[in-house]
Amino acid sequence: MKIDVFNHIFPERFFKTMMEVAPGHKDMGKRVRNVPTLVDLNARFRMMDKFGEYCQVLSLASPPLEVLAGPETSPLLAKMANDGMAELVERHPDRFIGFVASLPMNDPEAAAGEMHRAIKELGARGVQLFSNAAGRPLDEPAFASIFEGMAGYDLPLWLHPARGANFPDYLSEEKSKYEIWWAFGWPYETSAAMARMVFSGLFDRLPNLKVITHHMGAMAPYFEGRVGYGWDQLGKRSSEEDYAGLRKSMKKRPLEYFKMFYADTALFGSLSATKCGLDFFGADHVLFASDYPFDPEDGLYIRETIRVIDKLQISREEREQIYQGNARRLLKLQAN
C-alpha cells in the first residue's frame, strides 16, 4: 500500500462557494481554477487506478483560506472544506484514508475552534498550515493554541508554502517576475517558517510536536552546513539583537531541531534531491507524497515519485516506512 500524504482537492460545495467569494483571485487562484481533477472525482479515480494499492490523505489546495477571504468569511469556508473532505473520506474509504483540516488563520480564535471540531467530530488526521498566515509569522503568540492543541492530540501539522507574485524579489520592484515567487520563493517560505519555529523555542516547549514539511523540508537538507555549523555561530553577524544569548539558551544545536521535522517526497521526480532529504531526515521521518494534481500530465508526479523511491538504495523495511509505515504511525491509521 502507498499512502500519499500531501495531495490536494476541492470538495464540490466548497469549490462553488470559493468561486463566488474569490472568482478572480490571481496567480495560484488562476492555477487551481484550471486543474479539473481538484474537483472531478471520476477523473481522479481513473488516475488512481493506475497505481494499484494507492490511497490519498486529502488536504485543500492553495490559495490559503485567509488569503481568499476576510475573517468574516474564512471560518465558513474552513467549515465547508472540512465537512466536504470528511464526507469524501466516509464515502470513499478505499480511496481516501483520511483528511487534513484547513483553518481560518486570519481569525485565530475561530481557527482553534475549527481545529478541535475537525479532529473531535470529523476525525481529521491533522491540520494544514501555510508558511505564513496572510503575511503573519506562525510563531506569533496568537497562534500558540494551534500548536499546543496539535501537540496535545499527538497528531501532525502539515506545513505548506505560501507566497504570491506580490512579494518582490528586489526592493526596487513591486512584484516578483517569471514565477520566481513559486520556484524559489516557496522553498524559502517553508525554510523560514521552520527557522521561526526552531528559534522561537517551539520544540523546547512542545517536544512531541510533529510537523510534516512539504517538498522534503525545502532548503534545510541542501543547506545542512549553514543550518549546522553556520547557525552554531548565531549572533556573530547581528549588531542589534542578542542572538548569541538566544543560542546559549537553546537546549540543542539548531541543526538538531531541524531534524525533528518530518518531510515528504513531493519533489517532482528528483532523485538527487530525494537522496539529500533522506540523508538529512532519515527514513523514519520521510513520508510518501506527490503533490497531486499539480503535475503537467495527470499522474506524472505520482509515477515519477514512485520511480525515485523504488530506485533508492535503502532496505525493504525503510521503503515500506516511507510508503506507508510512517504515515500510519503519525496519523494513527489502522494497519491493513
Contacts in CASP RR format, 6 or more apart in sequence:
PFRMAT RR
TARGET T0000
AUTHOR 0000-0000-0000
METHOD contacts of the structure
MODEL  1
MKIDVFNHIFPERFFKTMMEVAPGHKDMGKRVRNVPTLVDLNARFRMMDK
FGEYCQVLSLASPPLEVLAGPETSPLLAKMANDGMAELVERHPDRFIGFV
ASLPMNDPEAAAGEMHRAIKELGARGVQLFSNAAGRPLDEPAFASIFEGM
AGYDLPLWLHPARGANFPDYLSEEKSKYEIWWAFGWPYETSAAMARMVFS
GLFDRLPNLKVITHHMGAMAPYFEGRVGYGWDQLGKRSSEEDYAGLRKSM
KKRPLEYFKMFYADTALFGSLSATKCGLDFFGADHVLFASDYPFDPEDGL
YIRETIRVIDKLQISREEREQIYQGNARRLLKLQAN
1 53 0 8 1.000
1 54 0 8 1.000
1 55 0 8 1.000
1 323 0 8 1.000
1 324 0 8 1.000
1 336 0 8 1.000
2 51 0 8 1.000
2 53 0 8 1.000
2 54 0 8 1.000
2 55 0 8 1.000
2 288 0 8 1.000
2 306 0 8 1.000
2 323 0 8 1.000
2 324 0 8 1.000
3 55 0 8 1.000
3 56 0 8 1.000
3 57 0 8 1.000
3 97 0 8 1.000
3 287 0 8 1.000
3 288 0 8 1.000
3 323 0 8 1.000
3 324 0 8 1.000
3 325 0 8 1.000
3 327 0 8 1.000
3 328 0 8 1.000
3 333 0 8 1.000
4 54 0 8 1.000
4 55 0 8 1.000
4 56 0 8 1.000
4 57 0 8 1.000
4 288 0 8 1.000
4 289 0 8 1.000
4 290 0 8 1.000
4 292 0 8 1.000
4 302 0 8 1.000
5 57 0 8 1.000
5 158 0 8 1.000
5 212 0 8 1.000
5 264 0 8 1.000
5 287 0 8 1.000
5 288 0 8 1.000
5 289 0 8 1.000
5 327 0 8 1.000
5 331 0 8 1.000
6 57 0 8 1.000
6 59 0 8 1.000
6 158 0 8 1.000
6 160 0 8 1.000
6 212 0 8 1.000
6 214 0 8 1.000
6 264 0 8 1.000
6 266 0 8 1.000
6 287 0 8 1.000
6 289 0 8 1.000
6 290 0 8 1.000
6 291 0 8 1.000
7 56 0 8 1.000
7 57 0 8 1.000
7 58 0 8 1.000
7 59 0 8 1.000
7 289 0 8 1.000
7 290 0 8 1.000
7 291 0 8 1.000
7 292 0 8 1.000
7 293 0 8 1.000
8 38 0 8 1.000
8 58 0 8 1.000
8 59 0 8 1.000
8 60 0 8 1.000
8 61 0 8 1.000
8 62 0 8 1.000
8 291 0 8 1.000
8 292 0 8 1.000
8 293 0 8 1.000
8 294 0 8 1.000
9 38 0 8 1.000
9 39 0 8 1.000
9 44 0 8 1.000
9 58 0 8 1.000
9 59 0 8 1.000
9 60 0 8 1.000
9 61 0 8 1.000
9 85 0 8 1.000
9 88 0 8 1.000
10 18 0 8 1.000
10 32 0 8 1.000
10 38 0 8 1.000
10 39 0 8 1.000
10 60 0 8 1.000
10 61 0 8 1.000
10 81 0 8 1.000
11 80 0 8 1.000
11 81 0 8 1.000
11 83 0 8 1.000
11 84 0 8 1.000
11 85 0 8 1.000
11 87 0 8 1.000
11 88 0 8 1.000
12 39 0 8 1.000
13 80 0 8 1.000
13 84 0 8 1.000
14 60 0 8 1.000
14 77 0 8 1.000
14 80 0 8 1.000
14 81 0 8 1.000
14 84 0 8 1.000
15 38 0 8 1.000
15 39 0 8 1.000
17 76 0 8 1.000
17 77 0 8 1.000
17 80 0 8 1.000
18 68 0 8 1.000
18 77 0 8 1.000
19 33 0 8 1.000
21 68 0 8 1.000
21 69 0 8 1.000
21 73 0 8 1.000
21 77 0 8 1.000
22 29 0 8 1.000
22 63 0 8 1.000
22 68 0 8 1.000
22 69 0 8 1.000
24 30 0 8 1.000
25 63 0 8 1.000
25 67 0 8 1.000
25 68 0 8 1.000
26 165 0 8 1.000
27 63 0 8 1.000
27 164 0 8 1.000
27 165 0 8 1.000
27 181 0 8 1.000
28 62 0 8 1.000
28 63 0 8 1.000
28 164 0 8 1.000
29 62 0 8 1.000
29 63 0 8 1.000
31 62 0 8 1.000
31 294 0 8 1.000
32 38 0 8 1.000
32 61 0 8 1.000
32 62 0 8 1.000
32 63 0 8 1.000
35 61 0 8 1.000
35 293 0 8 1.000
35 294 0 8 1.000
36 43 0 8 1.000
37 43 0 8 1.000
37 44 0 8 1.000
37 47 0 8 1.000
37 292 0 8 1.000
37 293 0 8 1.000
37 298 0 8 1.000
38 61 0 8 1.000
38 293 0 8 1.000
41 88 0 8 1.000
41 92 0 8 1.000
43 298 0 8 1.000
44 293 0 8 1.000
45 95 0 8 1.000
47 292 0 8 1.000
47 293 0 8 1.000
47 298 0 8 1.000
47 299 0 8 1.000
47 302 0 8 1.000
48 54 0 8 1.000
48 55 0 8 1.000
48 56 0 8 1.000
48 95 0 8 1.000
50 299 0 8 1.000
50 303 0 8 1.000
51 302 0 8 1.000
51 303 0 8 1.000
51 306 0 8 1.000
54 302 0 8 1.000
55 94 0 8 1.000
55 95 0 8 1.000
55 96 0 8 1.000
55 97 0 8 1.000
56 95 0 8 1.000
56 96 0 8 1.000
56 97 0 8 1.000
56 292 0 8 1.000
57 96 0 8 1.000
57 97 0 8 1.000
57 98 0 8 1.000
57 99 0 8 1.000
57 100 0 8 1.000
57 125 0 8 1.000
57 327 0 8 1.000
57 331 0 8 1.000
58 85 0 8 1.000
58 88 0 8 1.000
58 89 0 8 1.000
58 96 0 8 1.000
58 98 0 8 1.000
58 99 0 8 1.000
58 100 0 8 1.000
59 85 0 8 1.000
59 99 0 8 1.000
59 100 0 8 1.000
59 102 0 8 1.000
59 128 0 8 1.000
59 158 0 8 1.000
59 160 0 8 1.000
60 81 0 8 1.000
60 85 0 8 1.000
60 102 0 8 1.000
60 128 0 8 1.000
61 294 0 8 1.000
62 130 0 8 1.000
62 160 0 8 1.000
62 162 0 8 1.000
63 162 0 8 1.000
64 105 0 8 1.000
64 130 0 8 1.000
64 133 0 8 1.000
64 134 0 8 1.000
64 162 0 8 1.000
65 74 0 8 1.000
65 77 0 8 1.000
65 78 0 8 1.000
65 81 0 8 1.000
65 102 0 8 1.000
65 103 0 8 1.000
65 104 0 8 1.000
65 105 0 8 1.000
65 106 0 8 1.000
66 74 0 8 1.000
66 104 0 8 1.000
66 105 0 8 1.000
66 106 0 8 1.000
66 130 0 8 1.000
66 133 0 8 1.000
66 134 0 8 1.000
67 134 0 8 1.000
67 162 0 8 1.000
68 74 0 8 1.000
68 77 0 8 1.000
69 77 0 8 1.000
70 106 0 8 1.000
71 104 0 8 1.000
71 106 0 8 1.000
71 107 0 8 1.000
71 110 0 8 1.000
74 104 0 8 1.000
74 105 0 8 1.000
74 106 0 8 1.000
74 107 0 8 1.000
74 110 0 8 1.000
75 104 0 8 1.000
75 107 0 8 1.000
75 110 0 8 1.000
75 114 0 8 1.000
77 102 0 8 1.000
77 104 0 8 1.000
78 101 0 8 1.000
78 102 0 8 1.000
78 103 0 8 1.000
78 104 0 8 1.000
78 110 0 8 1.000
78 111 0 8 1.000
78 114 0 8 1.000
79 114 0 8 1.000
79 117 0 8 1.000
81 102 0 8 1.000
82 99 0 8 1.000
82 101 0 8 1.000
82 102 0 8 1.000
82 114 0 8 1.000
82 117 0 8 1.000
82 118 0 8 1.000
82 122 0 8 1.000
82 124 0 8 1.000
83 122 0 8 1.000
85 96 0 8 1.000
85 99 0 8 1.000
85 100 0 8 1.000
85 101 0 8 1.000
86 99 0 8 1.000
86 118 0 8 1.000
86 122 0 8 1.000
86 123 0 8 1.000
86 124 0 8 1.000
88 96 0 8 1.000
88 99 0 8 1.000
89 96 0 8 1.000
89 97 0 8 1.000
89 98 0 8 1.000
89 99 0 8 1.000
97 333 0 8 1.000
98 123 0 8 1.000
98 124 0 8 1.000
98 125 0 8 1.000
98 331 0 8 1.000
98 333 0 8 1.000
99 122 0 8 1.000
99 124 0 8 1.000
99 125 0 8 1.000
100 124 0 8 1.000
100 125 0 8 1.000
100 126 0 8 1.000
100 127 0 8 1.000
100 128 0 8 1.000
100 158 0 8 1.000
101 114 0 8 1.000
101 115 0 8 1.000
101 118 0 8 1.000
101 119 0 8 1.000
101 122 0 8 1.000
101 124 0 8 1.000
101 126 0 8 1.000
101 127 0 8 1.000
101 128 0 8 1.000
102 127 0 8 1.000
102 128 0 8 1.000
103 111 0 8 1.000
103 114 0 8 1.000
103 115 0 8 1.000
103 127 0 8 1.000
103 128 0 8 1.000
103 129 0 8 1.000
103 146 0 8 1.000
104 110 0 8 1.000
104 111 0 8 1.000
104 114 0 8 1.000
105 111 0 8 1.000
105 129 0 8 1.000
105 130 0 8 1.000
105 133 0 8 1.000
105 134 0 8 1.000
105 136 0 8 1.000
105 143 0 8 1.000
106 133 0 8 1.000
106 134 0 8 1.000
108 142 0 8 1.000
108 143 0 8 1.000
108 145 0 8 1.000
108 146 0 8 1.000
111 143 0 8 1.000
111 146 0 8 1.000
112 145 0 8 1.000
112 146 0 8 1.000
112 149 0 8 1.000
115 127 0 8 1.000
115 146 0 8 1.000
115 149 0 8 1.000
115 150 0 8 1.000
116 149 0 8 1.000
118 124 0 8 1.000
118 126 0 8 1.000
118 127 0 8 1.000
119 126 0 8 1.000
119 127 0 8 1.000
119 153 0 8 1.000
119 155 0 8 1.000
124 155 0 8 1.000
125 155 0 8 1.000
125 156 0 8 1.000
125 331 0 8 1.000
125 332 0 8 1.000
125 333 0 8 1.000
126 150 0 8 1.000
126 153 0 8 1.000
126 155 0 8 1.000
126 156 0 8 1.000
126 157 0 8 1.000
126 158 0 8 1.000
126 331 0 8 1.000
127 146 0 8 1.000
127 150 0 8 1.000
127 155 0 8 1.000
127 157 0 8 1.000
127 158 0 8 1.000
128 157 0 8 1.000
128 158 0 8 1.000
128 159 0 8 1.000
128 160 0 8 1.000
129 138 0 8 1.000
129 146 0 8 1.000
129 157 0 8 1.000
129 158 0 8 1.000
129 159 0 8 1.000
129 160 0 8 1.000
130 159 0 8 1.000
130 160 0 8 1.000
130 161 0 8 1.000
130 162 0 8 1.000
131 138 0 8 1.000
131 159 0 8 1.000
131 160 0 8 1.000
131 161 0 8 1.000
131 162 0 8 1.000
131 163 0 8 1.000
131 189 0 8 1.000
131 190 0 8 1.000
131 192 0 8 1.000
131 193 0 8 1.000
132 138 0 8 1.000
132 162 0 8 1.000
132 163 0 8 1.000
132 189 0 8 1.000
132 193 0 8 1.000
133 140 0 8 1.000
133 143 0 8 1.000
136 142 0 8 1.000
136 143 0 8 1.000
137 193 0 8 1.000
137 196 0 8 1.000
138 193 0 8 1.000
138 196 0 8 1.000
138 197 0 8 1.000
139 196 0 8 1.000
139 197 0 8 1.000
139 200 0 8 1.000
139 202 0 8 1.000
146 157 0 8 1.000
147 157 0 8 1.000
147 202 0 8 1.000
147 206 0 8 1.000
147 209 0 8 1.000
148 206 0 8 1.000
150 156 0 8 1.000
150 157 0 8 1.000
150 209 0 8 1.000
150 210 0 8 1.000
151 206 0 8 1.000
151 208 0 8 1.000
151 209 0 8 1.000
152 208 0 8 1.000
154 208 0 8 1.000
154 210 0 8 1.000
154 332 0 8 1.000
155 210 0 8 1.000
155 330 0 8 1.000
155 331 0 8 1.000
155 332 0 8 1.000
156 210 0 8 1.000
156 211 0 8 1.000
156 212 0 8 1.000
156 262 0 8 1.000
156 330 0 8 1.000
156 331 0 8 1.000
157 209 0 8 1.000
157 210 0 8 1.000
157 211 0 8 1.000
157 212 0 8 1.000
158 212 0 8 1.000
158 214 0 8 1.000
159 190 0 8 1.000
159 193 0 8 1.000
159 194 0 8 1.000
159 211 0 8 1.000
159 212 0 8 1.000
159 213 0 8 1.000
159 214 0 8 1.000
160 190 0 8 1.000
160 214 0 8 1.000
161 185 0 8 1.000
161 186 0 8 1.000
161 187 0 8 1.000
161 189 0 8 1.000
161 190 0 8 1.000
161 193 0 8 1.000
161 214 0 8 1.000
161 215 0 8 1.000
161 218 0 8 1.000
162 186 0 8 1.000
162 189 0 8 1.000
163 181 0 8 1.000
163 182 0 8 1.000
163 185 0 8 1.000
163 186 0 8 1.000
163 188 0 8 1.000
163 189 0 8 1.000
164 176 0 8 1.000
164 181 0 8 1.000
164 182 0 8 1.000
165 175 0 8 1.000
165 176 0 8 1.000
165 179 0 8 1.000
165 181 0 8 1.000
166 174 0 8 1.000
166 175 0 8 1.000
166 176 0 8 1.000
167 175 0 8 1.000
167 176 0 8 1.000
167 181 0 8 1.000
167 185 0 8 1.000
168 174 0 8 1.000
168 175 0 8 1.000
168 176 0 8 1.000
169 176 0 8 1.000
169 177 0 8 1.000
169 180 0 8 1.000
169 181 0 8 1.000
176 185 0 8 1.000
186 215 0 8 1.000
186 218 0 8 1.000
187 215 0 8 1.000
187 218 0 8 1.000
187 219 0 8 1.000
188 218 0 8 1.000
188 219 0 8 1.000
189 218 0 8 1.000
190 213 0 8 1.000
190 214 0 8 1.000
190 215 0 8 1.000
190 217 0 8 1.000
190 218 0 8 1.000
190 219 0 8 1.000
191 217 0 8 1.000
191 218 0 8 1.000
191 219 0 8 1.000
191 220 0 8 1.000
191 223 0 8 1.000
194 211 0 8 1.000
194 213 0 8 1.000
194 217 0 8 1.000
194 218 0 8 1.000
194 220 0 8 1.000
194 258 0 8 1.000
194 261 0 8 1.000
197 203 0 8 1.000
197 211 0 8 1.000
198 254 0 8 1.000
198 257 0 8 1.000
198 258 0 8 1.000
199 246 0 8 1.000
199 250 0 8 1.000
199 254 0 8 1.000
201 250 0 8 1.000
202 209 0 8 1.000
203 209 0 8 1.000
203 257 0 8 1.000
203 260 0 8 1.000
204 250 0 8 1.000
204 251 0 8 1.000
210 262 0 8 1.000
210 330 0 8 1.000
211 261 0 8 1.000
211 262 0 8 1.000
212 261 0 8 1.000
212 262 0 8 1.000
212 263 0 8 1.000
212 264 0 8 1.000
212 287 0 8 1.000
212 330 0 8 1.000
213 220 0 8 1.000
213 261 0 8 1.000
213 262 0 8 1.000
213 263 0 8 1.000
213 264 0 8 1.000
214 264 0 8 1.000
214 266 0 8 1.000
214 289 0 8 1.000
214 291 0 8 1.000
215 263 0 8 1.000
215 264 0 8 1.000
215 266 0 8 1.000
215 267 0 8 1.000
215 291 0 8 1.000
216 263 0 8 1.000
216 264 0 8 1.000
216 265 0 8 1.000
216 266 0 8 1.000
216 267 0 8 1.000
216 273 0 8 1.000
216 274 0 8 1.000
216 276 0 8 1.000
216 277 0 8 1.000
216 281 0 8 1.000
216 286 0 8 1.000
217 261 0 8 1.000
217 263 0 8 1.000
217 277 0 8 1.000
217 281 0 8 1.000
220 227 0 8 1.000
220 258 0 8 1.000
220 261 0 8 1.000
220 280 0 8 1.000
221 263 0 8 1.000
221 273 0 8 1.000
221 276 0 8 1.000
221 277 0 8 1.000
221 279 0 8 1.000
221 280 0 8 1.000
221 281 0 8 1.000
222 273 0 8 1.000
222 276 0 8 1.000
224 255 0 8 1.000
224 280 0 8 1.000
225 255 0 8 1.000
227 254 0 8 1.000
227 255 0 8 1.000
227 258 0 8 1.000
228 253 0 8 1.000
228 254 0 8 1.000
228 255 0 8 1.000
231 247 0 8 1.000
231 253 0 8 1.000
231 254 0 8 1.000
231 255 0 8 1.000
232 247 0 8 1.000
232 253 0 8 1.000
232 254 0 8 1.000
232 255 0 8 1.000
234 243 0 8 1.000
234 244 0 8 1.000
234 246 0 8 1.000
234 247 0 8 1.000
234 254 0 8 1.000
235 241 0 8 1.000
235 242 0 8 1.000
235 243 0 8 1.000
235 244 0 8 1.000
235 245 0 8 1.000
235 246 0 8 1.000
235 247 0 8 1.000
236 244 0 8 1.000
247 254 0 8 1.000
250 257 0 8 1.000
259 280 0 8 1.000
259 281 0 8 1.000
259 285 0 8 1.000
261 281 0 8 1.000
261 285 0 8 1.000
262 281 0 8 1.000
262 285 0 8 1.000
262 286 0 8 1.000
262 287 0 8 1.000
262 326 0 8 1.000
262 330 0 8 1.000
263 277 0 8 1.000
263 280 0 8 1.000
263 281 0 8 1.000
263 285 0 8 1.000
263 286 0 8 1.000
263 287 0 8 1.000
264 286 0 8 1.000
264 287 0 8 1.000
264 288 0 8 1.000
264 289 0 8 1.000
265 274 0 8 1.000
265 286 0 8 1.000
265 287 0 8 1.000
265 288 0 8 1.000
265 289 0 8 1.000
265 290 0 8 1.000
265 305 0 8 1.000
265 308 0 8 1.000
265 309 0 8 1.000
265 322 0 8 1.000
266 289 0 8 1.000
266 290 0 8 1.000
266 291 0 8 1.000
266 301 0 8 1.000
266 305 0 8 1.000
267 273 0 8 1.000
267 274 0 8 1.000
267 305 0 8 1.000
267 308 0 8 1.000
268 291 0 8 1.000
268 295 0 8 1.000
268 301 0 8 1.000
268 304 0 8 1.000
268 305 0 8 1.000
269 301 0 8 1.000
269 304 0 8 1.000
269 305 0 8 1.000
269 307 0 8 1.000
269 308 0 8 1.000
270 308 0 8 1.000
271 308 0 8 1.000
271 311 0 8 1.000
271 312 0 8 1.000
274 308 0 8 1.000
274 309 0 8 1.000
274 312 0 8 1.000
275 312 0 8 1.000
277 286 0 8 1.000
278 286 0 8 1.000
278 312 0 8 1.000
278 314 0 8 1.000
283 314 0 8 1.000
283 318 0 8 1.000
283 321 0 8 1.000
283 322 0 8 1.000
284 321 0 8 1.000
284 326 0 8 1.000
285 326 0 8 1.000
286 321 0 8 1.000
286 322 0 8 1.000
286 326 0 8 1.000
287 322 0 8 1.000
287 326 0 8 1.000
287 327 0 8 1.000
287 330 0 8 1.000
288 305 0 8 1.000
288 309 0 8 1.000
288 322 0 8 1.000
288 323 0 8 1.000
288 324 0 8 1.000
288 327 0 8 1.000
289 305 0 8 1.000
290 299 0 8 1.000
290 301 0 8 1.000
290 302 0 8 1.000
290 305 0 8 1.000
291 301 0 8 1.000
292 299 0 8 1.000
292 301 0 8 1.000
292 302 0 8 1.000
293 299 0 8 1.000
294 301 0 8 1.000
295 301 0 8 1.000
295 302 0 8 1.000
309 319 0 8 1.000
309 322 0 8 1.000
309 323 0 8 1.000
310 319 0 8 1.000
312 319 0 8 1.000
327 333 0 8 1.000
328 334 0 8 1.000
328 335 0 8 1.000
END
